[in-house]
């Protein structure tokens, strides 16, 4: 059983990172939908970070003949921030309505 984080213990609300560790574990166990429901940031980082690593590796190993390397864009960080904020807001609004998303999924 997971203990609540300090913010949740003090306020009763989820912090922006709540569900992240369980989302990573779910993803590693091959349950991407559960991971997405626990914390969408984890899937985003896995997909975007994974593609970045693969595309850069292919480009470098080909000596630049396959120019598929993903370029850094500030937009990727803004999307990540939006996912964390949206996750925080949705989970806590649902919690106020009596729906504990992490409790239901975990």
Backbone torsions as a table, in degrees:
resi	resn	phi	psi	omega
1	UNK	NA	136.6	-179.0
2	UNK	-85.7	138.1	173.0
3	UNK	-86.3	146.7	178.2
4	UNK	-69.1	153.8	177.3
5	UNK	-70.1	171.5	-176.4
6	UNK	-61.2	-42.3	179.8
7	UNK	-61.6	-42.4	-179.9
8	UNK	-67.0	-39.1	177.5
9	UNK	-62.8	-38.3	-176.4
10	UNK	-80.5	-37.2	-172.3
11	UNK	-112.5	-21.8	-174.7
12	UNK	87.5	-3.8	-179.9
13	UNK	-106.9	156.6	177.6
14	UNK	-76.1	146.3	173.8
15	UNK	-85.3	169.2	-179.5
16	UNK	-60.2	-22.8	-178.6
17	UNK	-98.4	-5.3	-177.0
18	UNK	-57.6	131.1	-179.2
19	UNK	96.0	-10.2	-176.5
20	UNK	-63.9	-46.1	-179.6
21	UNK	-65.3	-44.1	177.8
22	UNK	-64.0	-33.1	177.2
23	UNK	-66.1	-40.5	177.4
24	UNK	-63.1	-46.8	179.6
25	UNK	-61.0	-43.7	178.8
26	UNK	-62.0	-42.1	179.0
27	UNK	-64.0	-42.7	179.0
28	UNK	-66.5	-24.6	176.9
29	UNK	-90.9	9.3	175.1
30	UNK	79.5	27.2	178.3
31	UNK	-118.3	75.5	-175.3
32	UNK	-66.3	-33.2	-179.9
33	UNK	-66.6	-44.5	177.6
34	UNK	-62.2	-41.9	178.2
35	UNK	-60.3	-44.3	179.4
36	UNK	-60.9	-41.4	-179.9
37	UNK	-69.8	-34.7	179.5
38	UNK	-71.5	-43.5	177.5
39	UNK	-165.8	106.0	-176.0
40	UNK	-63.2	-21.7	179.2
41	UNK	-59.1	-35.6	-176.8
42	UNK	-64.6	-46.4	178.4
43	UNK	-63.7	-42.3	179.9
44	UNK	-58.4	-47.9	-179.4
45	UNK	-65.6	-39.3	179.2
46	UNK	-62.6	-44.5	-177.5
47	UNK	-72.7	-53.9	-176.7
48	UNK	-67.4	-45.3	178.9
49	UNK	-65.8	-40.0	178.0
50	UNK	-62.8	-46.6	178.9
51	UNK	-64.0	-39.8	178.1
52	UNK	-57.4	-49.4	-177.8
53	UNK	-63.8	-45.3	-178.9
54	UNK	-65.4	-47.5	-176.5
55	UNK	-65.5	-39.2	178.0
56	UNK	-66.7	-40.0	179.7
57	UNK	-63.9	-46.5	179.3
58	UNK	-61.0	-45.6	-179.5
59	UNK	-61.7	-44.1	-177.5
60	UNK	-70.8	-39.2	179.4
61	UNK	-68.7	-28.2	179.1
62	UNK	-84.4	0.9	-178.9
63	UNK	67.5	24.7	178.9
64	UNK	89.7	-0.5	-179.8
65	UNK	-71.1	-26.3	174.0
66	UNK	-112.0	87.4	-175.0
67	UNK	-79.5	66.4	-178.2
68	UNK	-105.9	4.5	-176.0
69	UNK	-59.5	125.3	179.1
70	UNK	-65.7	132.8	179.6
71	UNK	-92.6	148.8	176.1
72	UNK	-68.8	134.1	174.2
73	UNK	-134.9	134.3	178.3
74	UNK	-59.8	-26.4	178.8
75	UNK	-56.2	-35.2	-179.8
76	UNK	-60.4	-37.9	178.4
77	UNK	-70.4	-38.8	178.8
78	UNK	-65.9	-38.0	176.7
79	UNK	-63.7	-43.6	178.9
80	UNK	-60.7	-45.2	178.6
81	UNK	-62.1	-43.0	178.9
82	UNK	-61.4	-39.7	178.1
83	UNK	-63.5	-43.3	-179.7
84	UNK	-64.7	-45.4	-179.4
85	UNK	-66.0	-45.6	179.3
86	UNK	-61.8	-42.4	178.1
87	UNK	-59.5	-45.8	179.1
88	UNK	-60.0	-48.0	-177.9
89	UNK	-66.8	-48.1	-177.7
90	UNK	-61.9	-47.4	-178.4
91	UNK	-62.5	-39.3	-178.4
92	UNK	-77.4	-33.4	174.8
93	UNK	-65.4	-43.8	177.0
94	UNK	-63.4	-37.0	178.1
95	UNK	-61.9	-39.8	176.6
96	UNK	-63.8	-28.1	178.8
97	UNK	-88.1	3.8	177.8
98	UNK	90.8	10.9	179.8
99	UNK	-110.3	114.2	178.9
100	UNK	-96.0	94.7	-174.4
101	UNK	-59.9	-47.7	-178.9
102	UNK	-63.7	-40.3	177.9
103	UNK	-64.2	-36.0	179.4
104	UNK	-71.4	-41.9	-174.5
105	UNK	-81.4	-41.0	-176.1
106	UNK	-71.9	NA	NA
